[in-house]
Amino acid sequence: MVRTAHALASLCLALLAVPLASAAEITLVTSQDATLFGGDGGRSGVDFINHANGAGYTLFAGTNATGSARRALLQFDLSVLPAGAVITAAQLSLTLDRIPNGNNQLLSLHVVTSPWTTGASNSDVVGTSGQGTAAAPGDATWLFSSWPSPANPAGRQWQTPGGDFLPAVVASSFVGPLGPNQAPLTYTWSDPGMVDSLNAWLANPASNLGWMLTGNEGQTQSVKRFISREALDSYGAPLNAELLPHLVLTYTVGSGPGTPGGGVGPATPGQPSGPWGAMRRRTNTPRPAPCCQ
C-alpha cells in the first residue's frame, strides 16, 4: 500500500510538471475576397468573364437568371496566430443580404491552389452589383487570377477557367431565405475539413491561398449574395465586423498536440445562425445593411 501511494504521488507530480496546452479563440475578417463571374454563352449580351468586383461590397455564389455562374474567393491572414498554434475548431460566417428566391441551396468550400489578387473594380458603386464591372488592374476574373497591370502587363491566368481549386469539399452549408422582414441573415460553415486545411496552411504559410465558395451551378437563379469585407452602410461608413465575412478559430498553444480535424470528405450541411452569427452583439448600435443593388 505504501509503494502504491508513493507511485500515485509520483504520477501526480509528473502530470503537474507537464505544461498544459492553453486554448484560445480569435476572430478574423477576410484579408481579401472577390467574386468570379462566369459566361452565359452570350444569352445576356454581357461579357461577364472579363468582369470583376474586387473592391465591391458584395460576394456571390450560384448562378443568375441566364445561367452565368458566380464563385466567391475568401482568404484569411493566419500570421496573427502565435507560433506553435494548432487550430482545433473553425466556423466561417457570411451574411446573406439578397436572393432571387428563398430556396435552400447547398454552398460548398474548396481549397484554392493558385495565388490571386483583387483590384479596384466596384460594380456596387456603378449599379451593376450582380453583373460585375470591367476588371481593374490586379483583379481576379473568371479567366485571370490577376488581371494585367503596369507591374504585370501579361497578368496571370488561372490554369482552369473559373479558378483553380481542389474538387474535395471541405465544408458545406445550406443557404436559404433572408431574415424577418428581408433583413440580412448570417449563415455558417463548420467542418473538420476546414480545420485540416487551416492547419496545413499554418504548417506551410505559402500554401494559404484561401477557399473558393461554389453554389448550385446546375440551376438558374440559384445565386446567393453576401456582404463583403469592403461593405459600407447607407452613410458610407464601414459595417460592424459581425456582418463582414469572418472566421472564428479555436486553437491551442503548448505541449499538447491539439485535435486537428479528420479527413476531408463530404461535409455535413450546416444550419443558419441568428443574424449576428455565433458572435455576441457589439455594444454600439448596428448600422443598416448596404443599400447597393
N, C-alpha and C positions, 0 to 999 in steps of 0.2 A: 504493500500500500504506500509506503514511504517513497519507493522508487517511482511508482505511478504518479504520485503527487509532484515529485521533482520533474518528471518528464512533462507533465502538463504545464507546470510553471515555465519550463524552458521553452515549450512550444508557444505559449502566450507571449513571452518576451521576444521570441523570434518574429512573431507576427507583428508585434508593435514596432519592431525595428524596420519593417518593410514599408517604404514610403507609399502611401495610397495615391491612386490617380485622382485628380480633382476634376469634377465635372463643371462645365460652364456652358453658357448659351450666348450666342451672338446673332444679330440680325444684319443682313447685308442687302442693300439695294443693288440692282444690276449696275455693273460698271459700263456696259453698253448693251443696247438692244436695237433690233431693227426688224422690218418685215420684208420678205421676198415676195414679189408679185409675179405670178406665172401667166403665160399667154393663154388666150382662149380661141386660137385659130382664126382670129380676125372677126369674130362674131360681134364684138362690141365696137370695133374700129379704133380701139385704144392700144397703144404699144406698151402693154404692161411690163414686158420683160426688161425694158430699159428704164423702168420707173423705180423709185425708192422713196423712203420716208425716214431717213436716218436720224433727223433731229425732230421728227414729228411727235405728237402727243399720244399716238395710238399704235397698237400692235394687232395683227390679225392672224387667224389660223382657220383653215377651212376653204370653201370655195364661194365665189359670188354667184349672181344670177345667171351669168353666161358660162359658168364652169371654170373660171380662172382661179387657180389655186393661190392661196396665201400661206406662208410659213413664217413663224417668228423665231428670231435668233435671240438668245439670252446668255449673257456672260457675267460672272461674278468674280471679283478680285479676292482671292483667298489668302493673299500675302499678309493680311491683317491678323491672321491667326498666329498664335505663338508657336515657336519651334517645338516639334515633338507632339503637336496636336493630332489626335485621331478622332475623326467625326463618327459619332455613334447614331445620330438621327438627323434627318433633314426634312424640312417642309417648305415647298415653294408656294407662294401666294400671288395670284394675279387677279386684278379687279376687272370684272366684266362690266362694260358700260353701254354696249349697244349690240343688238342682234336683229336679224331679219325675222326670226321667229323663236319661240321658246322651246323648240325641240331639243332633247338631250343629244349631245354629240360627244364622242369619245376623243379627247385630245391627248396626244402622247409626246413624251420627251425622248430624244435620241442624242447620243454624244456626237458633237461636231468634230470633224477630223482635219479641217483646213482652217488657217487663220483668216479672219475677216475684219473689216473696219466699217465705220459709219462716217457719213459726211453731213453736209448742212441742209440737205433736202428736207422740206417740211410741207407735205401735202395738206396737213390740217390747217395751215395758215392760208393756203390758196383755195381751200374749199373742196379739195378732191381727196379727202381722207382715205376712202376705200379703194381708190384707184392709184394712189401714189402720185408722184410728180417726177419730172425729168431728173435723172440721177445727177448728183453733185460729185465733185472730186472726192474719192475715198469711200463712196457709198457702196454698200452691199446690194446687189441686184440678183435677179434670177440666174444671170449668166456670169456675173463678176462678184468675186469675194471682196474686191476693192476696185472701184471704178477708176479709170485713168485720171491722173492728176499731174501737175507740173513736176512733182518729185518722182512720179512713176508713170511716164507717158503711156506705156502699154497697159497699165493696170495689172490686175491679177485675176484670172478666171478660175471658177470652180472646175474641178475635174469632171463633175457631173452637173448639168443644169439643174437649178433648184437647190443647190448646196450639197456639200459633202458631209455625210453623217452615217453612222452605223445603223443598220436596219433594226438591231435589237432595241426593244422598248425598255427604258429604264424606269418609267413611271407613266401611268395613265390616270385620267380623271374624267368623269362625265361632267360636261358643262351644259347647263340648260338655260332657264329663264333669268331675267333680272330680278331684283328685289321688289318689295312692295312699292306700288306707285312708280314702277320702272326705275327705281333707284339702283345705282351701281351695287354689285354684289361680288364678294370675294370668293374665289374657288381655290382649292389647294391640291397639290400633288405631294405625295409622301410614300416612298417605297424603298426597300433595301437596295434596289438598283441604283438609286440616286446616291446613297451612301458609298457604294462601290466606286462610282465614277469620281465622286468628290475626293475620296481618299487616294485614288490613283492620281488625281491632279495635285494633291498635296505632295505625294512622293515624287512627281515629275511635273513641276510647275509649267514647263514649256508645253505640256500636252493639254493644258486647260484652255480649250477653245470654245467652251460653253456647250449649251444644249440647243437643239432645234425642236420647236413645238409644231407638230403637224396635226391636222384635223381630218375630217372625213372628206377626202378628195374624190370620192365616187358619187357624190350627190351635190347638186347645185343648191345654192343658198344655205350651205351648212356653216358658213363663216361665223366666227365669234370675234368681237372686238374688245380689246383690253386697254387699260391705261398704261402708257409707257413711262419710263423714268424721267422724260423731259416734260411731262404734262403740267399744264398751268390751269389755274382756276379761272372763273369768269372775270376776275380782276387782274389777271396777268401775273399772279403770284404762284410760286411752286405749291403743289398739293402736299398734304400731310403724307409722311412716309408710309403710313399704313395702307394708303391707296396705291402706292407705287409697286412695281414688281419687286418682291423681296423674298429672301431665303433665310429661314430661321434654322440655325445649326446648333446642335448639342455636341460637345466634344469633351475629351478628357486629355489631361496632360499629366504625366507621371510615369511610374514604372509599369502600370497596368497596360495591357495591350489594347484595351478598348474592345468594342464589339462591332467590327465592320459588318456591313450588310452581307446578305447571302449572294448567290449567283444571280446574274442578270437573266430575267425571264419574263414571261407575261406578267404584267403588273395587275394588282387588284385595283379596280376603279375606285377613286376617292369620292368623297362626299363634299358638297359645298359647305363652307363655313358661314358664319354670320358676316355682316357687311364689313366687319373690321378684322376678319381672319382670326387667327389664333392669338393675336396680339391684344394687349389691353389698350383701350381708347386713351388717347393723349388728353392732358388736362386742358389744352387750348381748344377752342371751338373749331370743328371741322369746316373746311371751306366747301363750296359747291363743287360738283364734278365738272370736268371740262365742258365747254359749250361747243366743241368742234362737231362738225357733221360727219 
